[in-house]
Amino acid sequence: MKGLPNDNGLFMPSKIPSLPKGFFDNIEQYSFSEIALEICRTLIGDIISDDKLQSIAKHAVNFPAPLVSLDERTHILELFHGPSLAFKDFGARFMAQLMSHFNRGEDKELTILVATSGDTGGAVAAGFYKTPGIRVVILYPSGKVSHLQEKQLTTLGHNITALEIDGTFDDCQALVKQAFLDKDLNYKQRLSSANSINIARLIPQSFYYVEAYKQLQDKSTPLVFSIPSGNFGNLTAGLMASKMGLPVDQFIAATNANDVVPEYLSTGKYTPRPSVRTLSNAMDVGNPSNFARMLDIYCSTWNNMKEEISGYSYGDQETTAAVKAVFDSTGYILDPHGAVGYLAFKDYQKSNKNVQGIILETAHPAKFIDTVEETIGQSVNIPERLAILADKTKVAIPMSIDFASFKEWLMEF
């Protein structure tokens, strides 16, 4: 519920416990929600009753994460079948249920602050919409999210408020972090976060790594996960699943031009910098928060991390070329983020031939319809829950990156 500790660091489990070996040996017998419940039990313990935990797990994963094979060794994990058509639905829905449980009996409303580079805001808005006792403030960078992503953030109303920040995602994230450290705000408001800085976002993201493994026909060939990465919460959740016992041979950190983590993996030097705008906008992060968690998992040892994580980065031209190449050869439509993951796995495969890869497809291609349609030369079907947003009116409050202005507004919120 606190979201961020007082020292501006991040919460991590004191230890990451292992799932029973028999769990993975018999994984095909488990439904997706049963996988979620087993992971929750292992990580969370008896803080929540088993009945309530089961209810939360079922609500968080009441839509599928199917594995689609492009060829015998290349698989796509589709994570866009939830309400906002993005992988962050898993985390947002889990958090909404969890926070609603712990918020019961409180007289004072809980205010959720969330910065988004694209998909987080829509998922959080959908997940927390009309949740009693909780209101949500979404900060997004003006002009740096897609048209339909913006509609997802700005058209719900009720307990969802959008702030259009004149800056980058990193500026939005900085405002959120400052708010958590401000004594006046924390005296006046009950604040929490729904970004991946909140550990409760990462727990449910580990569910679908195990679900993907369950769906593999061949479990004997070494497994590689290629993960489109921005703030690196998704990759960190995969690392947690691995530490719990999931058999993974290698993780691939696939990024766009915002390549600070691949650079670290290559050189051992971490040099955060202002983010660069790209077509794969959800990954436009110049100083990813979850890098600190990655360091924690590997005891801040570069050699250990680079043994288990390979880093690759690509520009927009390479990204669109991959979207077109995959469509032309298979008929499958990747979004710009999945395309980066695809490129990274194919490059890794060149020198590691005896592996199979699961590429995380993090958002429906219709959310980037202009780019995708121009690239493949054909129309993309828009799911109804996205199409109905087109005629809705955007409601957002413009704001600068000045913390004093944000604080003044939030104090009166």
Backbone torsions as a table, in degrees:
resi	resn	phi	psi	omega
1	MET	NA	-29.5	-178.7
2	LYS	-73.2	-33.9	176.5
3	GLY	82.6	-62.4	-175.9
4	LEU	-128.5	133.4	178.3
5	PRO	-72.8	167.1	-173.6
6	ASN	-65.6	-21.9	-176.3
7	ASP	-90.0	10.3	179.5
8	ASN	68.5	16.3	174.1
9	GLY	-88.3	-148.7	179.3
10	LEU	-136.9	146.6	174.4
11	PHE	-77.2	141.9	171.9
12	MET	-138.1	152.9	172.9
13	PRO	-59.0	143.5	177.2
14	SER	-64.0	-26.9	170.7
15	LYS	-152.1	155.5	176.5
16	ILE	-107.1	104.2	-174.8
17	PRO	-73.8	156.8	179.5
18	SER	-89.6	141.7	170.1
19	LEU	-74.9	152.3	179.2
20	PRO	-59.2	140.2	-179.4
21	LYS	-57.4	-36.7	179.8
22	GLY	-62.3	-23.4	178.5
23	PHE	-61.0	-46.6	-179.4
24	PHE	-75.8	-30.5	177.6
25	ASP	-65.0	-29.1	-177.2
26	ASN	-115.9	27.3	-170.1
27	ILE	-60.7	-30.5	-178.1
28	GLU	-64.2	-17.9	-177.9
29	GLN	-81.4	-10.3	-175.2
30	TYR	-97.1	138.6	168.7
31	SER	-76.0	168.0	179.0
32	PHE	-59.1	-46.3	-178.8
33	SER	-67.6	-29.7	176.2
34	GLU	-70.6	-35.7	173.1
35	ILE	-61.2	-46.8	179.3
36	ALA	-58.5	-44.5	-178.5
37	LEU	-64.1	-41.3	-179.6
38	GLU	-63.9	-41.0	177.5
39	ILE	-65.8	-43.2	178.5
40	CYS	-60.2	-46.4	178.8
41	ARG	-57.4	-42.4	-176.4
42	THR	-68.0	-41.6	-176.2
43	LEU	-83.7	-38.5	-170.3
44	ILE	-95.3	-30.1	178.8
45	GLY	73.8	-142.7	-172.8
46	ASP	-102.0	20.2	177.7
47	ILE	-64.6	-30.8	176.9
48	ILE	-119.0	140.7	179.7
49	SER	-60.6	152.1	-177.3
50	ASP	-62.4	-38.0	179.3
51	ASP	-62.9	-43.6	-179.7
52	LYS	-68.9	-40.8	179.2
53	LEU	-61.8	-39.8	178.0
54	GLN	-63.4	-40.8	178.8
55	SER	-64.4	-43.2	179.6
56	ILE	-63.8	-44.5	-179.3
57	ALA	-63.1	-42.9	-179.9
58	LYS	-64.2	-39.6	-179.0
59	HIS	-69.1	-35.8	-177.0
60	ALA	-71.7	-29.4	-174.8
61	VAL	-124.2	50.6	178.0
62	ASN	-94.0	23.1	171.4
63	PHE	-141.6	157.2	-170.7
64	PRO	-84.6	166.8	170.4
65	ALA	-131.6	76.7	-173.0
66	PRO	-73.2	149.0	175.6
67	LEU	-99.7	123.0	-178.9
68	VAL	-115.3	129.1	-176.6
69	SER	-96.9	125.2	173.1
70	LEU	-83.3	-35.3	171.5
71	ASP	-154.3	-175.1	-172.8
72	GLU	-59.8	-28.4	-174.9
73	ARG	-115.3	0.9	-175.3
74	THR	-125.2	114.8	-175.6
75	HIS	-123.3	146.8	177.3
76	ILE	-112.5	125.3	174.8
77	LEU	-95.8	109.1	-176.9
78	GLU	-83.5	113.1	-176.5
79	LEU	-110.0	22.8	-172.8
80	PHE	-114.3	26.6	-177.0
81	HIS	-97.6	9.7	177.7
82	GLY	-89.4	-174.4	-174.1
83	PRO	-58.2	-38.6	-177.6
84	SER	-100.4	6.0	176.2
85	LEU	63.6	35.7	178.0
86	ALA	-146.9	156.5	-176.2
87	PHE	-60.8	-22.4	-175.5
88	LYS	-73.2	-6.5	173.9
89	ASP	-59.9	-36.6	-179.6
90	PHE	-59.4	-51.0	-178.6
91	GLY	-67.5	-41.8	-176.2
92	ALA	-66.3	-42.5	-179.4
93	ARG	-68.2	-39.3	177.3
94	PHE	-61.9	-47.0	-178.7
95	MET	-63.6	-41.0	-178.8
96	ALA	-60.5	-43.8	178.7
97	GLN	-66.6	-42.9	-178.1
98	LEU	-65.2	-46.4	-178.2
99	MET	-69.0	-36.4	176.3
100	SER	-61.3	-38.5	178.2
101	HIS	-63.4	-48.3	-176.8
102	PHE	-77.9	-16.6	-177.7
103	ASN	-87.1	-8.3	-176.2
104	ARG	-61.0	139.5	178.2
105	GLY	84.5	-4.9	178.9
106	GLU	-81.0	136.5	178.5
107	ASP	-81.2	-32.4	-174.5
108	LYS	-94.4	133.5	179.7
109	GLU	-61.6	147.5	174.0
110	LEU	-94.8	130.5	178.5
111	THR	-105.7	119.3	178.3
112	ILE	-93.5	122.4	174.2
113	LEU	-102.0	131.6	-179.6
114	VAL	-142.7	129.6	172.5
115	ALA	-96.3	142.7	-179.3
116	THR	-135.8	142.2	171.8
117	SER	-102.7	5.0	178.3
118	GLY	162.5	-75.1	-170.2
119	ASP	-89.6	-27.1	-177.7
120	THR	-58.3	-45.9	-176.3
121	GLY	-58.7	-46.2	180.0
122	GLY	-63.6	-40.9	180.0
123	ALA	-66.8	-43.1	179.6
124	VAL	-66.5	-41.8	178.1
125	ALA	-58.8	-45.8	179.6
126	ALA	-68.4	-39.7	-176.3
127	GLY	-69.1	-37.1	-175.6
128	PHE	-100.7	0.7	-176.0
129	TYR	-56.2	123.3	178.6
130	LYS	62.0	22.0	174.3
131	THR	-72.8	121.1	-176.0
132	PRO	-58.8	137.4	174.6
133	GLY	78.3	4.3	-177.6
134	ILE	-131.5	130.7	173.0
135	ARG	-121.0	151.4	-171.7
136	VAL	-123.4	133.2	174.2
137	VAL	-117.6	117.7	-177.2
138	ILE	-106.9	123.2	176.5
139	LEU	-102.7	123.1	179.1
140	TYR	-132.9	149.3	-177.4
141	PRO	-77.5	124.8	-176.9
142	SER	-58.9	130.0	176.1
143	GLY	74.8	7.2	-174.2
144	LYS	-121.2	14.6	170.4
145	VAL	-123.5	158.5	-178.9
146	SER	-70.4	162.8	-176.3
147	HIS	-57.9	-46.1	-178.4
148	LEU	-73.3	-32.9	173.8
149	GLN	-60.5	-44.0	-179.7
150	GLU	-62.6	-40.0	178.4
151	LYS	-62.6	-36.1	178.2
152	GLN	-64.1	-30.8	-178.5
153	LEU	-81.4	-30.8	-161.0
154	THR	-115.6	6.1	-172.8
155	THR	-118.6	-4.4	-176.7
156	LEU	-77.7	-43.7	-176.8
157	GLY	71.2	-147.5	-178.7
158	HIS	56.6	-110.9	-177.6
159	ASN	-98.2	13.9	-178.6
160	ILE	-112.6	122.5	178.1
161	THR	-122.1	133.4	-179.5
162	ALA	-109.1	134.0	174.0
163	LEU	-112.6	121.6	-179.5
164	GLU	-92.7	104.2	-172.0
165	ILE	-90.2	133.3	178.9
166	ASP	-81.9	73.2	-177.4
167	GLY	-176.6	-156.1	-178.5
168	THR	-104.0	175.9	174.0
169	PHE	-59.1	-40.3	-179.2
170	ASP	-60.8	-35.8	175.8
171	ASP	-65.0	-42.6	178.0
172	CYS	-61.0	-45.7	-179.2
173	GLN	-64.0	-38.1	179.0
174	ALA	-64.0	-40.2	178.3
175	LEU	-62.3	-42.9	179.3
176	VAL	-62.3	-46.3	-178.6
177	LYS	-64.3	-39.8	177.4
178	GLN	-62.0	-38.5	-179.1
179	ALA	-61.3	-39.3	-179.2
180	PHE	-67.5	-24.1	-177.9
181	LEU	-96.1	-3.1	-176.4
182	ASP	-87.2	119.3	-175.3
183	LYS	-65.3	-39.7	-179.7
184	ASP	-61.2	-46.8	-178.8
185	LEU	-63.8	-41.5	-176.6
186	ASN	-74.4	-19.7	172.7
187	TYR	-76.8	-38.5	-176.5
188	LYS	-81.1	-36.7	-173.0
189	GLN	-121.5	153.5	166.5
190	ARG	-93.6	110.7	-173.7
191	LEU	-110.6	144.0	169.7
192	SER	-149.0	174.2	-176.3
193	SER	-125.0	150.3	173.8
194	ALA	-116.6	9.0	172.1
195	ASN	-74.1	171.5	178.5
196	SER	-71.5	0.1	167.9
197	ILE	-65.6	-22.6	177.1
198	ASN	-86.1	123.6	-175.6
199	ILE	-60.5	-26.4	179.6
200	ALA	-66.9	-17.4	175.3
201	ARG	-75.0	-31.8	-174.5
202	LEU	-80.7	-31.3	-177.7
203	ILE	-56.1	-52.1	-179.2
204	PRO	-70.0	-21.5	177.6
205	GLN	-72.0	-18.3	175.1
206	SER	-74.9	-20.7	-177.1
207	PHE	-57.6	-45.8	-170.1
208	TYR	-78.3	-15.4	171.0
209	TYR	-65.3	-43.3	179.3
210	VAL	-69.8	-39.3	177.4
211	GLU	-61.3	-37.9	177.8
212	ALA	-64.6	-44.5	178.7
213	TYR	-59.9	-40.9	179.5
214	LYS	-56.8	-38.1	-173.5
215	GLN	-80.4	-11.2	180.0
216	LEU	-65.3	131.7	175.1
217	GLN	-72.9	-39.3	-178.0
218	ASP	-108.3	108.3	-179.7
219	LYS	-101.3	6.2	-178.6
220	SER	-92.7	-28.5	179.5
221	THR	-75.4	133.2	-179.4
222	PRO	-50.8	136.7	-172.5
223	LEU	-104.8	132.9	176.9
224	VAL	-121.8	133.3	172.2
225	PHE	-103.7	126.3	174.8
226	SER	-106.3	119.6	-166.6
227	ILE	-121.7	110.3	171.8
228	PRO	-57.6	126.8	-166.1
229	SER	-131.8	132.7	175.7
230	GLY	-123.3	-73.4	177.1
231	ASN	-90.8	-2.7	172.0
232	PHE	68.6	18.3	172.9
233	GLY	-68.3	-39.9	-178.5
234	ASN	-63.1	-44.7	178.7
235	LEU	-66.4	-39.7	179.0
236	THR	-62.0	-38.2	176.4
237	ALA	-62.9	-37.6	176.1
238	GLY	-64.9	-40.4	177.1
239	LEU	-62.1	-39.3	178.0
240	MET	-64.2	-41.6	177.7
241	ALA	-61.4	-39.9	178.5
242	SER	-64.2	-43.8	179.4
243	LYS	-66.0	-23.0	177.2
244	MET	-82.8	-6.6	174.2
245	GLY	124.6	-4.6	-179.9
246	LEU	-63.0	126.5	-178.1
247	PRO	-73.7	100.8	178.9
248	VAL	-126.0	130.5	180.0
249	ASP	-83.3	-36.0	-176.0
250	GLN	-160.8	145.8	170.3
251	PHE	-107.8	142.5	177.1
252	ILE	-116.2	120.8	174.1
253	ALA	-88.7	104.4	-176.0
254	ALA	-104.2	118.7	-177.1
255	THR	-128.2	169.3	172.6
256	ASN	-90.5	-146.9	-178.2
257	ALA	-64.4	-16.4	178.1
258	ASN	-85.1	81.6	-163.2
259	ASP	-109.1	33.5	-174.6
260	VAL	-64.4	-33.8	-179.3
261	VAL	-76.9	-46.9	172.5
262	PRO	-55.2	-36.5	177.5
263	GLU	-63.7	-42.2	177.7
264	TYR	-62.7	-44.4	-179.1
265	LEU	-61.5	-31.3	-179.5
266	SER	-81.6	-38.1	-170.1
267	THR	-114.1	-19.3	-174.3
268	GLY	83.5	4.2	-179.7
269	LYS	-114.2	129.1	179.2
270	TYR	-104.0	115.6	-175.1
271	THR	-127.6	85.3	178.4
272	PRO	-64.4	150.3	-178.2
273	ARG	-155.2	166.6	179.0
274	PRO	-57.5	140.5	-177.6
275	SER	-70.3	153.0	178.9
276	VAL	-109.1	137.5	-178.8
277	ARG	-76.6	133.7	-179.5
278	THR	-138.7	175.5	175.8
279	LEU	-69.5	-29.2	177.3
280	SER	-93.6	69.4	-164.5
281	ASN	-65.6	-25.9	-179.5
282	ALA	-66.7	-12.9	178.9
283	MET	-104.9	12.8	-179.0
284	ASP	-82.9	74.2	-177.2
285	VAL	-130.2	124.2	-176.8
286	GLY	-96.3	-13.4	-179.9
287	ASN	-144.4	75.6	-172.6
288	PRO	-64.4	126.2	-177.2
289	SER	-59.9	-42.0	-171.7
290	ASN	-74.3	-2.4	172.7
291	PHE	-59.0	-33.3	178.2
292	ALA	-63.3	-37.5	178.0
293	ARG	-69.8	-37.1	176.8
294	MET	-60.5	-43.5	177.6
295	LEU	-61.2	-41.0	-179.5
296	ASP	-62.1	-43.3	-179.8
297	ILE	-61.0	-35.9	-178.4
298	TYR	-101.5	19.1	177.2
299	CYS	53.3	37.0	178.1
300	SER	57.2	28.5	-178.5
301	THR	-106.5	111.7	-177.2
302	TRP	-59.0	-44.8	-177.4
303	ASN	-59.0	-39.9	179.3
304	ASN	-66.5	-43.8	-177.8
305	MET	-65.6	-44.6	-175.3
306	LYS	-70.9	-15.8	174.8
307	GLU	-72.5	-30.9	-174.1
308	GLU	-107.3	-13.6	-179.0
309	ILE	-127.9	127.4	174.0
310	SER	-106.8	140.6	-177.2
311	GLY	-115.4	137.7	177.6
312	TYR	-140.3	149.2	176.5
313	SER	-138.4	152.4	-174.5
314	TYR	-143.7	151.0	176.4
315	GLY	-88.4	174.7	-177.4
316	ASP	-62.8	-38.9	-179.4
317	GLN	-63.7	-42.1	177.1
318	GLU	-64.6	-36.5	-179.1
319	THR	-64.5	-50.2	-179.1
320	THR	-67.6	-33.8	177.2
321	ALA	-62.1	-37.3	178.9
322	ALA	-69.1	-40.9	177.0
323	VAL	-57.1	-46.4	-178.3
324	LYS	-67.9	-43.7	-177.4
325	ALA	-62.6	-43.4	179.8
326	VAL	-66.9	-41.1	178.9
327	PHE	-64.6	-44.4	-178.7
328	ASP	-64.2	-35.2	-174.7
329	SER	-90.0	-27.5	-174.6
330	THR	-126.3	-18.5	-174.2
331	GLY	84.4	-2.2	-179.2
332	TYR	-85.1	138.8	-178.6
333	ILE	-105.3	112.9	174.1
334	LEU	-88.2	150.3	167.5
335	ASP	-87.8	169.2	-175.7
336	PRO	-59.7	-27.1	179.5
337	HIS	-76.9	-46.4	176.1
338	GLY	-60.2	-33.4	179.1
339	ALA	-63.7	-38.1	176.9
340	VAL	-64.5	-42.3	176.7
341	GLY	-62.7	-38.8	178.7
342	TYR	-63.7	-47.2	179.6
343	LEU	-58.3	-43.2	-177.4
344	ALA	-65.0	-42.5	179.5
345	PHE	-65.2	-42.4	-179.2
346	LYS	-63.8	-36.9	176.6
347	ASP	-69.1	-41.1	177.5
348	TYR	-62.6	-38.3	-176.4
349	GLN	-66.1	-24.7	-178.8
350	LYS	-60.1	-35.3	-179.4
351	SER	-111.2	4.3	177.9
352	ASN	-137.9	74.8	-167.9
353	LYS	-72.6	-30.9	-175.0
354	ASN	-91.5	53.5	177.7
355	VAL	-135.3	160.9	168.5
356	GLN	-119.6	147.8	-175.2
357	GLY	-120.7	142.5	169.6
358	ILE	-113.2	117.6	-179.1
359	ILE	-99.6	125.4	-179.4
360	LEU	-80.2	115.7	175.3
361	GLU	-94.5	103.8	-163.2
362	THR	-88.8	-15.4	-178.2
363	ALA	-150.4	151.9	178.0
364	HIS	-67.4	136.2	-178.6
365	PRO	-59.7	-23.1	179.4
366	ALA	-65.1	-20.1	178.1
367	LYS	-71.0	-13.9	178.9
368	PHE	-127.0	46.3	-165.0
369	ILE	-61.5	-39.7	-178.3
370	ASP	-62.1	-48.6	-179.6
371	THR	-63.4	-46.7	-174.9
372	VAL	-67.8	-45.9	-178.6
373	GLU	-64.5	-40.1	177.5
374	GLU	-64.1	-35.3	-176.9
375	THR	-73.0	-45.3	-175.3
376	ILE	-92.0	-12.2	178.1
377	GLY	73.6	20.3	178.3
378	GLN	-141.7	161.0	178.0
379	SER	-77.1	152.3	178.8
380	VAL	-112.1	132.0	177.0
381	ASN	-66.8	130.1	179.7
382	ILE	-100.5	119.3	176.6
383	PRO	-56.1	145.6	-173.8
384	GLU	-56.4	-39.7	-176.6
385	ARG	-67.5	-16.2	174.2
386	LEU	-94.4	-39.3	-177.4
387	ALA	-61.7	-35.4	-176.6
388	ILE	-68.7	-13.9	179.6
389	LEU	-75.3	-22.3	-171.3
390	ALA	-55.4	-38.9	-176.2
391	ASP	-94.9	2.3	179.2
392	LYS	-81.6	152.4	-175.3
393	THR	-88.9	127.9	176.0
394	LYS	-68.3	132.4	173.8
395	VAL	-128.6	109.5	-179.0
396	ALA	-145.1	148.6	-179.9
397	ILE	-100.3	116.0	178.6
398	PRO	-67.3	142.5	-179.1
399	MET	-154.5	147.3	177.9
400	SER	-82.2	179.3	178.0
401	ILE	-88.3	6.9	179.9
402	ASP	-73.4	120.2	-176.5
403	PHE	-64.2	-35.6	-178.8
404	ALA	-59.1	-40.2	178.9
405	SER	-66.6	-43.0	178.9
406	PHE	-63.4	-43.6	-179.8
407	LYS	-62.0	-44.5	-179.2
408	GLU	-60.2	-43.4	179.7
409	TRP	-65.0	-43.8	-176.3
410	LEU	-68.5	-33.3	178.6
411	MET	-63.1	-29.6	-179.3
412	GLU	-96.4	-2.6	-174.1
413	PHE	-68.2	NA	NA
